[in-house]
Amino acid sequence: MRRTSRTTAALSAAALTLCTVGGLTSATALTNLRDAPSVEDRSVVPRPVEESSTAQARRGTTSTAPLTKGTAISIPAVGLDAGLNPIRFQGSVFTPPSDINRGGIWGAKLEARKPSTTVLIGHVSDPHDRPGAFKSIWNARRGMTGTTRDKQGRIRTWKVTKIWQTPKESLPRGVFLPGKKRVLRLITCYDRISYSSGRFHYRSNLVVEMEPIEGPSK
C-alpha cells in the first residue's frame, strides 16, 4: 500500500489512539510509540452490549451484502450494517465521520488482494450515550463472517480471526501498517468508565481483525 511522505511521517512519529470526548470517537497522536505485543497476549471476549433497535432489526439477516447503499460493511450476526466514508490524516490526527451510524475507511482499497491493511473506525456512542454503529462490534466473536461493498459495487466476504483490546495510550502503529496478510481491522472505543456526574469515557480500544475468505465479486 502506497503512502504519501506526510502520512508515513505521521505514522512514524506518533502512535494513534481512538479516544472519546463526551462519548465521541476521535483519533489523537501520542509520542510514546511502541510495537504491538502478540495478538494472542491481548485476545479478549468482549462483553455483550445492549443493541440499538437498528442493530436488533439487522441481526441475523441472511443478506449476503450490506443493506446500506454505497461503500459499506456488514456483520449480520452482531447487527452491524454501516456505510463508510473515506477519512485521512489531518497532520497526525485521524477523525471518523461525525455521523455515528457510519464508519470511516482508510488504507488499502477493499478490493485489494495483495497483503495490505484496511482500517475502519467508528463511533461507539454520541454525547448522549446513544449507541453508534460500531458499538455492535463489542459482540463480535471469532469465526463470524461479514461482507463489504466497494465503490464499484463488488462484494467481498470476510471472517473474524482475532479480537483484542489495548489501552488507548498504547494503540500500536502496526494496526495501521501493512503486514504479511490481507487484513481488515475495525476499531472503536471500549471499556467504559462512568462517573456519578453522568460523564463517561472509554479507556481502551477494541480491534476486530478480519481476513478475506471470498471475493471481491458481484
Order of alpha helices (4+ residues) and beta strands (2+ residues): alpha-beta-beta-alpha-beta-beta-beta-beta-beta-beta-beta-beta-beta-beta
